[in-house]
Amino acid sequence: MTQQLPEILAVSVAAKSRIFEIQAVELKFGNGEFRTYERFTPSTRPSVMVLPIDGDDILMVREYAVGTERYELGFTKGLMEKGETPEQSANREMQEEIGLGARKFRHLRTVNSNPSYMNNPMHILLAWDFYPSKLAGDEPEPLQLVRFPLAKIDSLINDADFCEARNLVALYALRDYLAASCAD
């Protein structure tokens, strides 16, 4: 069954900061109901998350997250620049965050973390076949590189420092990919 999309009657700025803008979206639903929803202004740039595989290890970073006010363990990630492919963006982010470029990439999936309030597609890619290359990034301090054995990725699910939902989705996608690769 295909439902009729609500009619957008008006969109206005409800709040704005240096980084975020919140929109109020006035809607009329097919049954005649009216509602005002709030959302982050739709992003003009998707992002990437990279899972670099180096032999039997996956490479991660430990980075400060102001939302939790602590250092979090996660995968290399960042916004795509205008005109970049996901692979080009992933390669640039790796060079900025871990000092490696990659020659090979595989797209695992694209996710949207909270479609009720924002449109922020993130492409999740595997990377391998590395070469040393360092680019300046926007991080205020060097990120700590963490090598984690692929054989123990299931233990990351319960690691208190590895709790961001997007990282967990990427981990599950990696686990499924590895299981399918072993079955071939």
Secondary structure, 3 states (H helix, E strand, C coil): CCCCCCEEEEEEEEEECCCCEEEEEEEECCCCCEEEEEEECCCCCCEEEEEEEECCEEEEEEEEECCCCEEEEECEEEECCCCCCHHHHHHHHHHHHCCEEEEEEEEEEEEECCCCCCCCEEEEEEEEEEEECCCCCCCCCCCEEEEEEHHHHHHHHHCCCCCCHHHHHHHHHHHHHHHHHHHC
